Amino acid sequence: MSKLSKAKDFKKSKSGLYLSMATTAFGAVSVAKQAKKARVESDTLRLIDAAVSAAAIVTGLAILYRELKRLGDDDVLLG
């Protein structure tokens, strides 16, 4: 099995999806800081950028959650 194949398998595994979710959620911290700074500086363009980035994070997390459900995760939190 090649390294690329192993990487793809990990990405589609439950642990890979959890790691992706954590990484994506961690990006939310950066976006929150960006939004706060934009509000303080009254920078509308940066505030719009933060809002678009936040929407991308939410969408990414929703897609990852859906993939977890498809894998049939038995985690209590996912119901």
Secondary structure by P-SEA (a helix, b strand, c coil): ccaaaaaaaaaacaaaaaaaaaaaaaaaaaaaaaaaaaaaaccaaaaaaaaaaaaaaaaaaaaaaaaaaaacccccccc
